[in-house]
């Protein structure tokens, strides 16, 4: 049995992808017999840097997890205090979730201090090494972090390749696919899910799910609905997720293209207990990203066995075999529209769902735990 500390987002921060992932990973370590605690943020982002409405959850804390609210991302004194605390505790393994360069100073400093006990192995799960939305200083900050970690787990080969741009040897990293998000409850019937969401049970529905950021290509998906091949088909788009970009351009685009009534907007934060309603209501999940590494949305779709449309960027094609689990298309509205029209016109849902049922078996949390432990032992 190992003593494991996960350093990253968790309750009382809102569910979202990061917190949900870290909490599920903690449970996976516990299921394998390890002692695990999560060190999360007392302050993750300064208010002026956070694009959403609130960083904090109003849901009760998970009773089965040991979560310590400790880390202030902008206070260097705090980094040293947390670093020395963990150094003294001598966990066998420190797992750090790294997703943006802004977190490099705090997470890198803590990692550097903990390593000095000459016992703890530090492994980072790197969502991104080169961020989607680039800012001056990104490379400098990321270099500071990556030099303070023993090894890395990436959930796409694209991110693993990016690590080499920072002189990280290939053997210091390992690829493990993003596990299934299997913590959102059992599937609902299509009819029940739509009833709960107030959606028409007869509509053909394409779902765009998650925080709305410009790099995720919602504008491309909206334009696709105005393409001739799709314009007259009885298909609607439901957008479910909070805006992290300015909403006005998207609403203006809807009006300019005459798509009022064909787009359903549910743009509040979607709490964990509502997630399954959206996926079970959908016929197809669309991820028209302009850039990507991997996406947790894909793994929710796999769990609920909903076919997917993704664009040919980053690690998304690795996760969605073309014409088996869905579609892999070029990053352009015409190609996206063609796939949607083919899906509903060719009745592919049953064949795709059968493949997905088998394919999803390879995305296990046990595999991720084993990959982390193996990387820590090197």
N, C-alpha and C positions, 0 to 999 in steps of 0.2 A: 504494500500500500504506500502510495506517495502522498506527500503533503503538497497540495496544489493551490496556488493563488492565481486568480484571473483578474487582470487589471483592465477595466473597460466599463462601458456604459451598462447600467442595470437600474432597477427600481431604487429610488423614486423617480428616475428619469423615465420619460414616456416610452412605451413599448417599441415602436419603430423597428427597423431591422437590427440595429446594433444591440440594443438591450435585450430584445427577444432572443437573438442568437446567443449572447453571452450567458443568459440564464439557462437556456436549453443545453449549452455546452457544460455548464456546471452540473446539471442533472446527469449528463452522460458520464462525466468523470465519477460522480457519486455511484452510479449504477455499476461501474467497473471496480468499485471498492476503494476509491481514493477519498481522502479527506480534502474538501475543497471549500474555499471562501472567495467571494468576489469583493474586490476593492473598486468602488465606483466613485463618481464625481460628486462632490458637494457643489462645485461649479464647473460645468462642462464648457459652456461658451459664455462670454460676456453678452449681455442682452442685445447690444447693438450689432453683434455678429450673427445672432440667431435669426433665421428667416421666417420661422413659424410663429404661432400664436403663444405657445408656452412650451418650455422644456420639460415640465414636470407632470407626472401622472396623477390622476385622482383615484386610481384603482388601489385596493389594499395591497400591501407587500406580500410577496410569495412566502408562505409559511414554511416551505421545505428547503429554503436556501439561506445560507449565512452571508448576508450582504453588509459590508461596512462602507458607510458614506464618508470618504476620507480625502479625496484628491481635488485640489483646486488647480485648474489648468493654467491660471495666470499668476499664481503666487509662488515665486521661487523658494521662499522659506518653507512653504508647504511641501514642495517636492523633496527637499532635503529631509524634512520630518518624516514623510511617508517612506522615503528611501531607506533611512536609517532604521525605521521600525521594521520593515520587511527584511532588511539585512540581518537584524538581530534575531528575527524569528526563524531564519534559515529554512524556508520552504524548499522542497526538493525541486519544484518547478514553478516558474513565474511565466504565465501566458499573457502576453500583451496584445490587445487588439489595436492595430494601426490602420487608420483610414484616411487621415488628412495631415498635411505638413504642419498645420497649426498645433497639433498635439505633440510634435516631435520634441520640443524642449522639456515639457513636463514628463512625458513617458520615457524619453531618452535619459534624462537625469536620474529618474528613479531606477531604471534598469542598470545604469552605470554603478550606482551606489550598492544595489543589491548584489551584483556580481562580485563585489569586493569581499564577500564572505567566503569565496572560493568553494562554495557548496551548491548554491542555487543555479540551475540551468535556466536561461532566459530564451523563450521561443516566442516569436511574434507571428500572429496571424495577420497577414498583410492583405487587406481588401484592395488597396490601391497603393502603388509606389509613385506613379506619376498621376496626379489628380485630374479629374475630368475638367474642372474649372480652374485653370492655371493662374497663379499669382506670382509676382516677383518674390524671390527668396525661397520658393518651393524646394528647389534642388539642394540648396544649402541646408535647409531644415531637415529634409529627409536623410541627407548624408549624415547629419549629426545623430539621427536615431539609429540608422541601420548599422553603424559601426559599434553600437553598444549592445548588440543582440548576438546570442550564440547561433541561432538558426531561425529559419522561416518556414511557415506553411502558407502556400498560396492556393486559392481556389480557382485559379485559371492559369494556363500556361503563359498567357500574355503578361500577367503580373510577374510570374517567375522569370520571364525573359527581361522584364524591366529592371529586376534586381541586379542583373549583370552590368547594367549601365552605371551602377554604383560600386563596381568592383567586388561584388559578392559572388564567391565561387559557387558553381552549380550545386556542389555537394552540400552546401550550407542551406539549401532550400529543398522543399518537396511539394509536389502538387497533390492536393486531395480535393475532390469535388465538394462543393457546398452541400451539406446534408439537407435532407427534407425538413421543412418546417411542419412538423407533425403535432404541434402543440396547440392548434387552433380548433380542436374538437373533431368529432366525427362528421362525415359529409351529411348534408341535408338533401332532400329531393329538390329538383329544379323548381318545382311548383311551390314548395314551402319557402325556399330561399327568396323567390320573387315576391311571394305574398308578404314576407317580413320587410322587404325593401320597397314595397309599393310599386313593383314593376309589372308590366303587362306580360302574362304568361305566354302569349303568342309571339312575342317579338324574337327575332334573331339578335343576339346581343354579343358585342365585342367589348371586352373589359380592358381599360387602362387603369392600373392600380399602383398606388404608392405616391410618395411625395412628388409634386410636380416641379421639376427643374428643367431648364431649357435644354440640357444635353440629352434628356430622355425622349425628345422628339415628338411630343404630343402635337405640335404644329404639323408635323409630317402626317400623322395619323388623321388629323382633321382634314387636311388637304386631300388625303386619300379618299375620304368619303364624298368628295366632290368630283372625283374622277369619273369619266363616262361609264366605265365597266361596273362601277359600284353605285353610281348616283341614283339609279332607279330601282335598285334591289331593296327588299324590305329588311334592312339591317340597321340597327341602332348602335351607337357608341355610348357606353357608360364610363364616365371619368370619376374615379373614387380615390380621393387623396387630397391632402392639404397643399395649397400653393406655397412653394418655396421660391418661386419666381413671380414677377408681376403678372397678375391675372388678366389685365386689360387686353394685351395683344391676342390672347386666346379667344376671349369673348368677341373681340372685333373681327377676328378671322372667321369665326362661326357665322357672324352676320354677313360679312362680305361674300361668303360662299353660299349663302342661303340655306344653311343647315339647321336653322331653328326647328326644334321638334325632333331632330334626329340625334341630338346629343343630350344625354342626361347627366347633369352635374351634381355630384355628391362631394363637395370640396371641403368638408370638415375633416379633422383628424379621425381616422378610422381606428377605434379601439380593438384590441385583440379579440374580444368576444363577438365582434361584428365581421371579422375577416372572412369566415367561412361562408357567410351569407352572400358576399359578392362573388366569390369563386364558384360557389355552387349554382348561382344564378346565371353565370356566364356560359356561352357556347364556345368562346375563343378568347384567350388572353393575349393581348398585343403589347410587345415591348419594342417600339420603333426607335431604339436609342441611336443617337448620333455618335456616341462613344460609350464604351463600357469595359468592365473587367469581367465581373460576374454579377448575378442579380439574385437576391433572395426571392423576388417575385416568381421566378422560374420554379423555385423549390416549393413554393406554396401551391403553384399550379400542378406540379407533379403529385403532391400529396393528395389533392382533390381530383386528380386525373382529368384535368382540363387541357386540351390541346393548346399549343402556343404558336404565336407568330413573333419571331425575333429578327433583328437586322444583323447583317454580316459584319459585326464589330466585336473586338475583344474576345472574351471567352464564351459569348452566347452561343455561337455555332457548335461549340464543344458539348453543350448541354442539351441541345434540341436537334436531334438528327432530322435532316430535311426530308419531308414527306413520310416521316415515320412518327415523330412526336408532334409534328407541326411543320412550320415553314421557316426557312432562313432566306431572307430577301435582301436586296440592295437597299441602301439608305435613301429611298426616294418614294414619293407618294404613289407614283404609277405602279411600282413593283408591290408595294404594300396593298394597294387596292386590288391588284390582280390575285394576290394570295387570298384575301378575304372573299372575293367573288368565287374563287375556285373552291374554297372550303364549304361555303353554303350551297354552291351550285352542284358540287360533285358528291355531296353526302359523305364526307370523309370522317366524320366524327367518330363513328364506331371503330373503324380501323385504327385511327390514331390512338383512341382510348385503350384499345387492347395492347398496343405496343407500350404505351406509357405505364400500364399496370405492371409490366415486366421490367421495364427500364428503371423504374424508380427504386427497385430493390438494391441497386448499387450505391445509393446515396444515404449511407447510414452514419449515425453519430459515432458508433463504435469505431468505424474506419477512421474518422477524424481524430478521436482520442488516441488510437494506435499510432497514427502518423505523427502526432505531436510528441508522444512518448518516445518514438523511434528517433525523431529529430533531436530530442533532448539528450538522448544517450550517446550522441556522436561526439 
